[in-house]
Amino acid sequence: MMKSSLKSLAAGLTGAVFATAAVAEEAAGPAMWRLTDADSEIYLFGTFHILPASLSWTTPALDAAMEKTQITMTEADTDSPEAQQHLAALVQELGLNPPGVTLSSQLGPERAKQFGAVSERYGIPMAALEPMRPWLALVSLAVGVMQRQGYSPDAGAEEVIQKKATAQQDRFAYLETAEFQLRALAGLSDEEWLADFERSLAQMADFEGFSQRTLEAWRTGDLDSIEEEMIGPMKTAAPGAYKALIAERNANWVVQIEKIMTGSDDYFIAVGAGHFIGTDGVVELLKRKGYAVERVQ
């Protein structure tokens, strides 16, 4: 449970032939792009970090892309024993309130009532969340709600991809550290987290409907719907969180992808699908720098 929770935190993401024309024929499935130059090929795949174990989403196009690459890159290493130990210590340092301060006292009466109603609905004791800062409480509640509805980080897209990569003896690389991710979450002020509080709770309260819409959008590569359900509302309600957790990280990743393009290795890069969406998305940033990025799924 601890491993799954920490992974979630460091994170809270037509056969084997690809067209080579300027406009590629897209296969059906989660969104994937292809980026090439004279001696390297990169696939960009948008993931969901936590999924129902019963969901079928892998495709022949995904398998073919992974078979053509030798290095699999994800956001961060959250699986190694060293990463797990370090993250556990950081959660204690960055996610808990000082003595005498409770979550309810930071939320205020009305928000605490709303928060408690959602936690009670899904059988998550409010008392277990009281020691947490708002950011950790919101993330923990979201993960708890999803796990009680049959979702698991161990069924997440990255986990499936990493198992495939291990089986084909790929090398692994990471765009950032798990510590960076956790500090990005914790670095936002409580006020910034609370700015998006009502929207986040509404999603959890209507989890069945919200999850059905977003999962189907992800599984079919419907980026417009993902933007409408997740990225757009976050950008509007909590611009500070959007900037720190989405836009700035995207810009950092593009710099690293450009460095990869100067070499000759082939990469399969799998990160949260939201990072490929909109004008601040990785795909659009690469296009603005002059790279030809084709959608292949």
Phi and psi in degrees as a GROMACS rama.xvg file:
@    title "Ramachandran Plot"
@    xaxis  label "Phi"
@    yaxis  label "Psi"
@TYPE xy
-61.0969  -43.5655  MET-2
-61.3721  -45.8385  LYS-3
-63.2674  -41.3824  SER-4
-65.1022  -43.1134  SER-5
-66.7364  -38.63  LEU-6
-62.1792  -38.5068  LYS-7
-68.8683  -37.1865  SER-8
-66.9593  -46.4316  LEU-9
-69.844  -4.46929  ALA-10
-114.746  -141.066  ALA-11
78.2364  -156.069  GLY-15
-104.233  8.28759  ALA-16
-107.122  127.864  VAL-17
-106.943  138.358  PHE-18
-68.5236  147.693  ALA-19
-112.39  3.54784  THR-20
-73.1533  172.333  ALA-21
-60.3757  -36.3356  ALA-22
-111.339  111.86  VAL-23
-83.2077  150.111  ALA-24
-78.1191  125.481  GLU-25
-89.3835  135.237  GLU-26
-80.3559  161.546  ALA-27
-86.7765  135.131  ALA-28
150.158  -177.547  GLY-29
-55.0939  147.046  PRO-30
-60.9335  135.98  ALA-31
-146.951  142.955  MET-32
-126.793  162.256  TRP-33
-128.249  134.8  ARG-34
-131.432  125.258  LEU-35
-135.754  158.55  THR-36
-138.694  -160.754  ASP-37
-61.9874  -31.9468  ALA-38
-134.112  13.2494  ASP-39
-145.796  155.357  SER-40
-138.079  129.749  GLU-41
-126.662  132.269  ILE-42
-107.521  136.561  TYR-43
-113.739  120.781  LEU-44
-124.192  129.446  PHE-45
-90.3359  123.88  GLY-46
-106.247  168.91  THR-47
-116.625  129.744  PHE-48
-73.472  -25.083  HIS-49
-139.005  126.906  ILE-50
-138.859  160.482  LEU-51
-68.5775  137.888  PRO-52
-62.9027  -24.5454  ALA-53
-82.1841  -9.18027  SER-54
-73.4905  130.66  LEU-55
-98.6857  119.79  SER-56
-142.651  -14.6951  TRP-57
-70.5854  153.499  THR-58
-136.805  159.719  THR-59
-57.6224  -35.0051  PRO-60
-64.6063  -40.1038  ALA-61
-62.6141  -48.0462  LEU-62
-59.3703  -42.6076  ASP-63
-64.0956  -41.2291  ALA-64
-63.6771  -42.2022  ALA-65
-67.8364  -35.764  MET-66
-65.9067  -26.3719  GLU-67
-85.5571  -9.04589  LYS-68
-115.194  155.644  THR-69
-111.412  -12.6598  GLN-70
-127.106  126.475  ILE-71
-105.395  124.905  THR-72
-118.76  129.646  MET-73
-122.415  -176.955  THR-74
-64.179  -48.5686  GLU-75
-160.994  158.177  ALA-76
-82.1028  110.518  ASP-77
-117.467  6.43903  THR-78
-100.867  -31.2858  ASP-79
-65.1584  150.142  SER-80
-55.8531  -36.9183  PRO-81
-64.3173  -44.0769  GLU-82
-64.4814  -41.8552  ALA-83
-61.4566  -45.008  GLN-84
-64.4368  -43.2869  GLN-85
-66.4125  -41.5322  HIS-86
-64.9362  -39.7242  LEU-87
-59.9824  -41.6202  ALA-88
-67.5076  -38.794  ALA-89
-67.7976  -37.3841  LEU-90
-60.4526  -42.1309  VAL-91
-62.144  -40.4581  GLN-92
-73.7305  -42.5204  GLU-93
-101.844  -17.3768  LEU-94
-106.878  -7.34014  GLY-95
-107.73  147.292  LEU-96
-74.4862  155.12  ASN-97
-67.3162  161.481  PRO-98
-53.6541  136.768  PRO-99
89.5414  -8.75372  GLY-100
-107.593  129.879  VAL-101
-115.191  163.721  THR-102
-60.8557  -44.6739  LEU-103
-59.8596  -38.1957  SER-104
-67.3378  -27.8247  SER-105
-82.6563  -31.5675  GLN-106
-77.4697  -33.0195  LEU-107
88.0489  162.435  GLY-108
-57.1156  -47.706  PRO-109
-69.223  -45.8645  GLU-110
-66.309  -39.037  ARG-111
-61.9197  -38.1246  ALA-112
-64.3099  -44.3557  LYS-113
-63.5489  -44.5694  GLN-114
-62.4616  -45.8977  PHE-115
-62.9412  -35.0993  GLY-116
-64.4331  -41.6909  ALA-117
-68.9155  -44.5992  VAL-118
-62.8877  -40.3286  SER-119
-66.0427  -39.4137  GLU-120
-58.2613  -35.957  ARG-121
-102.909  12.987  TYR-122
71.1858  29.4254  GLY-123
-105.651  113.616  ILE-124
-61.3366  125.894  PRO-125
-60.2012  -32.9805  MET-126
-60.6625  -31.8515  ALA-127
-71.6773  -21.4676  ALA-128
-96.1766  -15.8431  LEU-129
-57.6215  -35.8834  GLU-130
-72.3479  -7.10418  PRO-131
-91.9934  148.837  MET-132
-67.5542  157.701  ARG-133
-52.632  -40.6855  PRO-134
-62.6501  -44.8366  TRP-135
-71.2503  -36.6234  LEU-136
-64.4552  -43.2397  ALA-137
-64.4273  -45.143  LEU-138
-65.4006  -43.3275  VAL-139
-63.9601  -41.2869  SER-140
-64.28  -43.5888  LEU-141
-60.7179  -45.2031  ALA-142
-64.2527  -42.5268  VAL-143
-61.864  -42.9205  GLY-144
-60.7682  -45.6411  VAL-145
-65.5252  -41.6677  MET-146
-65.4193  -35.6304  GLN-147
-72.2526  -13.2462  ARG-148
-102.884  15.265  GLN-149
92.7991  7.80288  GLY-150
-86.7169  153.016  TYR-151
-149.975  136.75  SER-152
-59.5869  -28.8201  PRO-153
-70.2466  -15.6976  ASP-154
-100.311  1.15502  ALA-155
-62.4179  158.602  GLY-156
-59.6196  -39.6597  ALA-157
-60.9317  -40.1068  GLU-158
-63.0682  -44.1892  GLU-159
-62.9296  -43.8408  VAL-160
-65.5579  -41.2526  ILE-161
-65.0042  -35.5211  GLN-162
-66.6717  -41.6109  LYS-163
-61.7513  -43.0919  LYS-164
-64.8456  -39.9651  ALA-165
-63.19  -42.2048  THR-166
-62.7551  -32.4321  ALA-167
-98.3363  13.1317  GLN-168
60.2739  40.2271  GLN-169
-70.2286  156.677  ASP-170
-84.2451  156.029  ARG-171
-114.765  144.969  PHE-172
-143.186  162.957  ALA-173
-137.297  145.692  TYR-174
-80.2651  -25.1961  LEU-175
-158.528  178.621  GLU-176
-97.5792  157.765  THR-177
-63.8678  -32.6927  ALA-178
-63.1251  -41.981  GLU-179
-58.4787  -43.9373  PHE-180
-61.3211  -45.2958  GLN-181
-66.3344  -40.0387  LEU-182
-68.8665  -29.386  ARG-183
-65.287  -41.1941  ALA-184
-64.948  -48.795  LEU-185
-73.7815  -22.0752  ALA-186
-73.2771  -18.0825  GLY-187
-73.1387  141.19  LEU-188
-68.1385  158.154  SER-189
-58.6316  -34.1954  ASP-190
-63.3388  -38.7944  GLU-191
-67.0161  -39.6288  GLU-192
-65.3744  -42.4714  TRP-193
-68.7966  -22.5086  LEU-194
-61.6521  -28.6095  ALA-195
-105.17  13.2561  ASP-196
-62.3312  -51.6422  PHE-197
-61.9365  -41.9495  GLU-198
-63.529  -43.4252  ARG-199
-62.4362  -44.335  SER-200
-66.2062  -37.3467  LEU-201
-62.4446  -39.3024  ALA-202
-62.9425  -42.0117  GLN-203
-70.1152  -38.0184  MET-204
-64.3677  -34.1234  ALA-205
-108.052  45.2946  ASP-206
-61.6209  -40.5893  PHE-207
-59.9598  -48.7886  GLU-208
-67.6731  -44.7112  GLY-209
-61.7156  -45.2435  PHE-210
-67.4014  -37.5945  SER-211
-62.1505  -42.2146  GLN-212
-67.6469  -47.2945  ARG-213
-72.3053  -37.8509  THR-214
-64.4773  -43.7215  LEU-215
-65.0432  -38.8954  GLU-216
-62.8141  -43.7249  ALA-217
-66.6762  -46.949  TRP-218
-61.5154  -30.5755  ARG-219
-101.281  2.66311  THR-220
73.2661  27.224  GLY-221
-86.4401  85.7667  ASP-222
-69.3996  -31.0809  LEU-223
-61.2143  -41.0836  ASP-224
-70.4344  -37.0319  SER-225
-63.3398  -41.5697  ILE-226
-63.2828  -41.9106  GLU-227
-66.1828  -38.9024  GLU-228
-83.9784  -32.2291  GLU-229
-123.99  -59.5799  MET-230
-74.019  -47.0021  ILE-231
-57.8994  -50.5945  GLY-232
-60.7993  -37.3426  PRO-233
-64.6965  -43.1918  MET-234
-61.6107  -36.6029  LYS-235
-78.2868  -47.802  THR-236
-79.1785  -32.8219  ALA-237
-138.479  71.2612  ALA-238
-60.6091  -31.8145  PRO-239
-65.4692  -42.9521  GLY-240
-66.1039  -41.8043  ALA-241
-59.7374  -44.0564  TYR-242
-62.8522  -46.6364  LYS-243
-75.069  -38.7214  ALA-244
-92.9277  -21.6307  LEU-245
-118.048  -67.5497  ILE-246
-62.529  -48.9101  ALA-247
-67.1382  -38.599  GLU-248
-66.5909  -40.5496  ARG-249
-56.7684  -45.8607  ASN-250
-61.4598  -40.5931  ALA-251
-63.3859  -40.5126  ASN-252
-68.0457  -36.4737  TRP-253
-62.3538  -39.1225  VAL-254
-58.8731  -42.6961  VAL-255
-69.1367  -38.2628  GLN-256
-64.2492  -37.9547  ILE-257
-61.8536  -38.9128  GLU-258
-64.9392  -40.4892  LYS-259
-59.6241  -38.7201  ILE-260
-66.6384  -19.2695  MET-261
-76.7838  -14.8013  THR-262
-95.925  -162.978  GLY-263
-124.295  9.88682  SER-264
-82.7182  154.702  ASP-265
-104.273  130.665  ASP-266
-121.184  145.914  TYR-267
-113.206  112.228  PHE-268
-107.904  119.952  ILE-269
-121.165  113.73  ALA-270
-138.12  168.504  VAL-271
-49.9776  135.501  GLY-272
-57.924  -31.8545  ALA-273
-62.0144  -20.7482  GLY-274
-76.3615  -8.57734  HIS-275
-102.81  5.87553  PHE-276
-103.228  138.094  ILE-277
82.4472  -176.463  GLY-278
-67.7195  -22.7417  THR-279
-94.3673  2.17798  ASP-280
-73.435  158.216  GLY-281
-58.1335  -42.6955  VAL-282
-62.4816  -47.7279  VAL-283
-65.9842  -38.6765  GLU-284
-63.067  -40.7602  LEU-285
-65.776  -41.1798  LEU-286
-62.4503  -39.5182  LYS-287
-67.0578  -21.4465  ARG-288
-88.7509  3.01531  LYS-289
98.3651  4.35251  GLY-290
-82.5966  143.032  TYR-291
-89.6462  108.736  ALA-292
-113.457  117.665  VAL-293
-108.142  136.44  GLU-294
-77.522  123.593  ARG-295
-115.925  -5.36212  VAL-296
